[in-house]
Amino acid sequence: MSEQKAKPPKKRGKVTIDEKRCKGCWYCIEYCPTKVLQVSEHLNEKGYHPPKLVEEPPNKVCIACHLCELYCPDFAIIVEEIK
């Protein structure tokens, strides 16, 4: 049995996080299927820990599913599809 290498996804995304709008609910982190969002160490000006993007190709990359955008109650995340 041979090991299969992970193939990079066909669709990719660029995540932009507006840390000023974030209230630290972390729905984006919880629902991200590829787990590219993590809690950051620093606080925003409201006193919350916003998410940060942590990609580790080829396995942990944004696949532009837009779930983080959809679940964010504060509209603090924008995902742009890139090629």
C-alpha positions, 0 to 999 in steps of 0.5 A: 500500500503506497502513501498518497500525497495530498493534492492542493485544492483547485479553488483557493481563497484569500482571507481578510480579517477586519480585527476592529470589527471582531468580537471574538466569537470564533465561529469562523474558527469552529466551522472552517473545514480546513482549519486555517483559522486560529485564535491570535495571541494579541487583543484587538481594540475591543479586548478580544482575541481575533482569528488569524490565518495560518496556512500550511500548504498543501493540506491546510489552505483556504479553499474559498468555501466562504463559511467563515464569511457566512458565520461571522455575525460582525461581517469581519471576514472577507474571502476572495477567490484566487487562482 
